[in-house]
Amino acid sequence: MPSQVLPQSVQNTRWSLVQRANGDIDDEALQALAALCDSYWYPVYAYIRRSGHGAHDAEDLTQGFFTRLLEKGTLAHADPAKGKLRTFLLTCVRNYLHNEHERASAQRRGAHLLTSFDAGWAEERFASEPADDLTPDRLYQRRWALTLLEFTLQVLEQEFSADGKRELFAALRPCLGFTKEKTPNYADLATRLGCTESTVKSHVFRLRQRWREILFQQVSVTLDDPTSDEIKGELAELLECV
């Protein structure tokens, strides 16, 4: 994954603020849209590529899609009561591709919004996507879920690093289960960290607890004023896509 500056306020991507990104928007609303773009441009890119567009066209179309969201004030007309943010964006990109005029005139207009866009990395990642019967819609949903999960790991790493515990996080991260790394046993971790197995168990327990808190929070900001049950339902649906 390319080095990225994490959006300072992913909370701003919740429906209530994203809807403000229309017309004469203020800095906070623009930051919300930029955070949305930086966080979720790859699921959109993967959808466009799986829909049959080449790498160069997909890059231009992805950039143009997010810019159009701002230029056309599309987000301001979104109705949270009719669905989830990820579903709304999927509908938007589907409609965008169906518009021959916009597709023909797509240019690199959104580079200022997609600060994290890395065409080389995007193609490398797309090449590693499952070569199965995943439809563009399913691939989009899968990448949305994985992007959110990956973001939570980055937040965790930042928190550990801020406390001077980067090495501890690196050692414990495989215990979360959401990595390709082999899960180490507690005895090996205890030896590696120079502590007891009981201490390792405590570290892992706290890590998993904090990860759940962050994941719960990040799912909530993509919903409109959600209840606890709604967040749990959305999280369960996303995990089914992974």
N, C-alpha and C positions, 0 to 999 in steps of 0.2 A: 504494500500500500504506500502511495507516495506520501512524503512528509506534508502534513497539512496543519494549518492553524485552526484549531477547533473553534466553531462559532462561540462567541462569548456568552450568548444568551439563546440557547436552543429553545428555552421556554417561549421565546418570541414567535416560534413557528406555530403556536396554537391557533386555532381557527379565529378567535376573536381579534387577534392582532394581524394575522395574515390578510383578513378581509379589508383591512385599512389600506392595503397597498394598491391604491387607486387614485388617479388624479394628482392633486398636489399633496404628495405624501411627505411626512416628516422623517427625520433621521431614524427614529425608532422603527417605523414601518418599513423603511428601506433596509434597515439592518435585519429585520425579520425575513424579508424576501431573500436577501443575500445569504442568510443562514440556511434558509430552506433550500436554495440552489446548491450551496456547498455541501449540505448534508445528503441530498438525495438526487444529485445529477446522474450518478451511475445507474440506478434503476431505470431512469428514463433512457439513458444511452443504450443500455442492454435491451430494452424493449424495442427501440428503433433499429438496432442491429439485427435482432432476431426477426424483425418484420421484413427483412430482406434488403436493407440499405447498407452500402459499403461504409468502410471506416471513415473516409473523408466526409461523405454526405452525413453520416450519423453525428460526427462532431459538429458540423455546421447546424444541423437540425436541432441538436440538443441545446446549443448556445441560443439559437433563434427561438426555440420554444420558451425558455425561461424569460427571455427578453419580452416576448409577446405577452406573457402573463402580466408584465408590468405596463407595457405600452397600451394594451387593450383594456386594462382594468378588470381582467377576467376574475381575479380572486375576489373582487368586491361583490360579485354577483353570486358567489357560492353560498349555498344554503346548508349549514352544518346538519340540519334536521334530516336532510336527504341522504346522508352518507358520511363516510370517513374521508379524511384529508387525502390519504393515499388513493382511495377510489376516485375521488374527484380529479386528482392530478392525472390518473390513468385515463379517465374519460377525456380530459383536456388534450393530452398528447395524442390520443387516438384521433380526435377531431382535427388536430393540427396536421397530422400526416395525411388526412383525407382531403385537406385543402390544397389543391394543386398549385394555386397561386402562391401561397406562403411557402410551400415546399420548393417551388422553382426559384423563389427570391431569397431563400435562406442564406444568410451570410454570418460572418463571425461577429454578430452584433452584441452578443451577450458575454463577451470575455470579461468585462468589468464586473459582472455578477458571479460568474463561475470562476472564482479565484483559485479553486482547487483543481480545475480541469487539467488533466494530463492525458493527452491523446495516446501516447505510447503505453502508459500504464493501463488505460482503459481497454486498449486492444489486447494487451497481455492478459488482463483479467477476463475479457470476453472469450478469448481463445481457450481458457480453462473452464468455461461454463460447461455443464453436462451436455454432451452431444446426444441428447435423447429427444423425446417427443414433447418437451416443455414448450408450450405455446408462448408467444410474446407476453401475453397477460400473466401466465404463471411464472415466467422468468422475472417479470417486473415485481410481482408479489414476493418472490423468493429473495430478490436482491434488496428490496425495501426492508424485509425482515433482517437480513444479514447485515445490512448497513447500520440499522439501529443497534443490533447486538455488538457489532464491531465498535460503534461509537461508545457504548457503555464501557467497553474494555479500555478504550483510550482515556475516558474520564477516570476510571479506577487507577490506571497507571499514573495519571497526572497527580491524583491525590496521594498515592504512595510516594511518588517522587518528591512532592512538596514536603513530605515528612522525612525525607532522606531514606526512604525504604524501597528504592527502585529494585534492588537486588532481591529483596524479599518478595516483591510482587512477581518478578520474573520466575522465581522458584515455585510460587504458589499458583500462578496463572493456570497451568495445566489441570489443576484440581477443579476448575470451574466446568470442565467438560466441553467447553465451546472452543476448542482448538484442535489442530491436527496433531498436537504433541501427545505423546504417551503419558497417561496419568501415572505419576510416581507414587510409590507406597510411602506411608508416613515414616517408616523406619529409615528409608533412604533420605527423605527430606530432613529428618532430624539430624542425621549425620552431616548432611550438606550444610545445614544452618547452624550446627553446633548447639542444638537444644534437645529437649526431650520430645518424645512422641506426643505427650499430652499438650505441650506447648504448640506443636504443629497443628494438632486437632483444633485448638483454640483459634490459631491464626486462620485456618481454613474456614472455620465456622463464621468468623467475623467477616472474612472476605466474601463468602457466599451471601451472607446477610446484606452486606453493603451493595453487592452487585444486584441483588433483587430490588433493593430500594431505588437504585439508579435506573434500572430497567423499568420499574413501575412508573417512575417519574417521566422517563423519556416517552413511554407509550402514552401517558396521560396528556402530554403537550401536543399530540397529534389528534386529539379528540376535543370536542367542544363541551366544556364544563362537565366532564365525565364523573360518574359514580365509581365507587370501588369495583363493583361487579362489572361495569362496562369496561373498565381498564383490564380486569382479569380476562374478560371474554376476548377483547382485542389481542391481548398478549397470547392467549391460547391459540387464536386463529393465526397469528403471525408465526408462532413456533411450528405450526403444522406445515408452513410453507418452506421451512428450512430443510 
